[in-house]
Each structure stands twice: as C-alpha cells, then as structure tokens.
Amino acid sequence: MYWMSRDSALLIRGGSNYAYIQIEQELKSFLVGLKMGLKSETTSVAVVGLKLQSEHEDACCVTIECDVEEESERNELERIFLERACSSSGGVSKGAKPNNVRFGKIPKNFKGAILVRELKREWTEEIERRKLSASSDAGNVDEV
C-alpha cells in the first residue's frame, strides 16, 4: 500500500487552518461589497496558499475572475481591494487577508470545482514572473 499525497484545500495562518472555500466566500462578499460595479453573478474568487516567506505559514494568493476588462480599472480595483481588505478597521478576517492578487480565468473541472493543483501551478509561475520583472526593473534604474 502506498500513501498518495493530495493538495489540501487549507490555508495555514497563525497556527490555524482555514478552508479555501471559506476564504473565497468571505473575499468575494467583501469584493462585491466594495461598490465598484462588480456583480456577484459575474465575479468569482479562488484562493490558494503558498509558502512564499515562511515554511510555517501560507501566503494567501487570490485569483479574481470578473468582467473588468481595462487594465487601469483592474489595477485600481486591486489597489483598493488590498488596501481595504488588509485594513485593521473594517477589513476581512485575519485568515482571509490577501497577500497577492491577480486577475484571470479560474481553472475548473466540468462540474465547476476549482482545480487547486493547477491554480497553485499558475500562481507559482506568476510569482516567478513577478520576481523576474522586479529584478529586471531594478537593473534598469538610471543613475543620476
């Protein structure tokens, strides 16, 4: 008999375990409640936890699928969402505070369940792209 590992659908923060679905529901309600024109019917949120800064605690990586097309609008939505969600007054619960946000298609199976393993892979690639972009931007700073 062999033990097969499987991706857990839990985010570990501050020694507590939070179900992805619990965090997704909280963040979606919060996002729609920002009164920025998003509708609950056309907005989806998916969450995965990745060990980015600590091997003991997960970073909350949020993917938002919505009908906002303009990049400038997405950037503004992301800024406001992060700022208000992480606010000590009126933000989301400790376990749901987002660390990273991206907009895109959420991978789902034919039944509509989120494909956690694929979403983690996409987030890992996104984090690498962001690191590369940040390091190339740092190297392109003009000296005065």
Secondary structure, 3 states (H helix, E strand, C coil): CCCCCCCCCEEEECCEEEEHHHHHHHHHHHHHCCCCCCCHHHCEEEEEEECCCCCCCCEEEEEEECCCCCHHHHHHHHHHHHHHHCCCCCCCCHHHCCCEEEECCCCECCCCCECHHHHHHHHHHHHHHHHHHHHHHHHCCCCC
